[in-house]
Amino acid sequence: MNPRTRRLQSDQKKIQDLADRCKFICILDQTGGNPPNQYLISLHFKAITSIDADNQPVYGYDHKLRIDLPEEYPMRKPYFNFVTPIFHPNIAENGDVSINYTTGLCMDDLILFIIHMIRWENVGLDDPFNLAATRWGRESWDNKPLDKSRIFDEDESNELEIDQIIIKK
């Protein structure tokens, strides 16, 4: 079995384990082969979807994240794209997610990092991907996370340390 197939199998298991452990994550679709190289995942967390005319956040609670693993994966980074609106400095208006990837990061850790991102627990205002969200973040955000619910049940102690991954275009 080649290294890419082994990694795809490992990632499939880790994504499934993550969904099994967290009631706020649901795998909607897995396609692109066996093992899959494309996923559609639903994340049920409070996040900003837009800003209204009074400069106040509009919230959403069900966000669809598409993951595409290119042919060169894991040597080339995965592609993350929200197919539902998300307003965040590190997520482009078209839904593309800006994340610094290294081959040692597993897919479950990357998904957890993105969850922390949309909950505004991990915000990179210095290297923006969305200028409007960055401006709003600098001027109006109170530097508090949006969603304080635990990602895992109380007995889970292995949540990702959010400083492990640096946001990068």
C-alpha positions, 0 to 999 in steps of 0.5 A: 500500500502506498503512503498516500493511501495509508494516510487517507485511511488514517485520516478517514478513521480520525475524521470518523473518530472525531465525529463519533466523539463530538455531537457537534460534528457530522460527516455528511458525505465522503467521496472521491475513492476508497479511501475518500479524498473529499468530505463534506462535514457539518459543524454545529457551532455558533459563528458569525455569518455576516455583519448587518447594517448596524455593524452587528454580527449575524450568527449561524449555527450550522456550517458546511465545510468541504475538504478536498485532499489533492492527488499530492496529499499529504505533501500538498496541503488540503483544501478547506472551503465553507459552502455556507457563509462564514465571516472571519478574517482567516476565511475568504468571502468565497469560503476558502480557509487560510491555514498553515499546513505541515505534513505532520498535522492530521485531519482531525487536528485541522478540523478542530483548529477550524472549529476554534477559528469559526468560534473566534477563539483563534483569530489572525488579524495580522495576515488577513484573508478577508479584509472586511472581517479583519476591519470589523475584528479590529474595530468591533470584536470584544476579543471573546470567543463566540461559543463557549460550549465544550467540543467534547464531553467532560471526560475528553481531555485531548482537545487541540491546543490552538496555538499549535497551528499558525494561520497563514495564507 
